[in-house]
């Protein structure tokens, strides 16, 4: 489904590569977790796969399509939930969703129904006509998610979709994503919540310093690391305990 | 089309949710146009309502100084206040209490009389009309100097017009004195008119006419188009901020992953902001038609010109929007776009002739003025407002404005594509 071949990325003023010769294959209907410390290259990889930035070298395809040749087809195929709330604060949840749905060519009653169903599903039905700037962080995250799935994408990229939300919101989001996956959506997500990734993902890849360290099913990775009881132990053993602060 | 209309609807919602922003967009240009027109109105009036108080120190107390004083009073531009000493007048003017002091020197009348008499005697004796007398042995007459003191804060244009006025008055007095001296030499009858002292050459301004009536331009006819254009171009500031905000909010990132072109996104903005420009324009016209007469200003005359005025407003609005789209696309922060946009509009206005007419600018600035979209817009407005031009007359200007819109929008789209292409 997603073929990533020898992708490298070096930002203009950076000394080091953010991604270095990374190759990966993600199968259809997987829930694939991209894990790694801060600055490992997770967001860079997702940004490349969503056509937001250009790789320095290497190539990738989604369902055999590349951005060079099938830009609009690919855009219709994918959805992205960015790390920041990509919403208009002075518009209501419904107005935001109506606008972003329209950008996928959706319109009329079917779009309205889809919006109302999704808001209902994520516990936001009664806030549909409230402005986004009155929402809590968890509510914004949920609207942010809905804005990315209105067009039923085949592949959904999520960049830390549960960061900064309460447990209840997190559970609702995870359940919603699992349902999407059951209905055929491939999910690629980044997270720092390793417990969440352990239970949620079918496979994970740990990347550090722009390089792929390891990939596999969470259980396999735990079993293959002697002394590891969970994914967090595996993560620490592979990436170390040193702080990754950088500016 | 559906995506374009959805984009326009979103822009509309964003705009109406910002009540403060709307107030600034619509009210500030109106305040600006009323203020500027009130200030500039007197310069256009044939009879000024306000008189400038000036000081006059009359050390002469003769016929010439009387004529000068009468001339100043008759000009209706000045309120003459007599001051006793030159020193006192100088101090008051240099402190800014008065704009101008005129000091008439001692014995100006007698000196002028003596000088003219000597000259006339000399000429008449050359023609042999009078016997050579001792009077031809000239006693040198010292030339006299009328001193002008200006407040240092006085503008150069005011100084120049006062100097020209005084110069003209003095020349006239001298000429009349010469005629008078000749008259006295030639005839003993003071009632006999030998010389016609009225000017032979006079000036008459021929104004354009409609229905056999002169069209007299007033401050409103000049100011409304100029400042309307200025306000229309200020749309650059909120529009560029709107685009930069989308980048900082993250919504622009989402739009880049959506199957929608940047041209469509900009198209939605163009539709809404062009509507804003036209509403601004209508409000300005309404102010000219109804508010100006109520506050003692001349009424804006738009009779028969409304369709063409809208054509100019649409194309001027498009040019301004194009610039706003480009600035918003290039700028990274609001701190970059807002001050740059505001300053740039002021520069374009200056270049365009909104403040100082283009024809009095230095040659280099006049050339630069030709590339200011505000100059094209202003000329088109003047063509319609003041020269009663037709669509054909404004075609060159509106074509340039449209090309400017197309060029700036294309540059914005290409810049965005280059920056973001994968």
Interface residues (C-beta under 8 A of the other chain):
Chain A: X48 X50 X51 X52 X53 X54 X67 X68 X72 X75 X76 X78 X79 X80 X82 X84 X85 X86 X87 X88 X89 X90 X91 X95 X98 X99 X100 X102 X103 X104 X105 X107 X131 X147 X148
Chain B: X2 X3 X6 X7 X9 X10 X13 X14 X17 X18 X249 X250 X251 X253 X254 X255 X256 X257 X258 X259 X260 X420 X421 X422
